[in-house]
Amino acid sequence: MEGTTTDILQKVQLPTQPLSLCIDTYRVEPAIKLSYKQMCVGGTENKDSCGGDSGGPFHIPAYFNDDDRYVQQGIVSIGPSACGTIGFPGVYTRIAYYMQWILDNIEP
């Protein structure tokens, strides 16, 4: 899905996938080693993160203290060179794995 860039913030709804799908999909890339530190997201035609999106959030809606919120679960990491290809989900860093480190290193 290569195209023009925009100054307008974009969003897309993507499903989470079993990590095993990404492990199988990226097995042909020996430099890519996936583990429980990552999460697998997307794999939907024409809907994906793409070049320039690395570091962006993956979040889910949540309801907390009578208020609608969003909880960030992942950070865009890697994906197929042809963005938005069916069966080729993106790999995101799993924030939950790093949560203790985050809490230890931020100041209130």
Secondary structure, DSSP 8 states (H G I E B T S, - for coil): ------SS-------EE-HHHHHHHTTT-TT----TTEEEE--BTTB---TT-TT-EEEEEEEETTEEEEEEEEEEEE--SSTT-TT--EEEEEHHHHHHHHHHH---
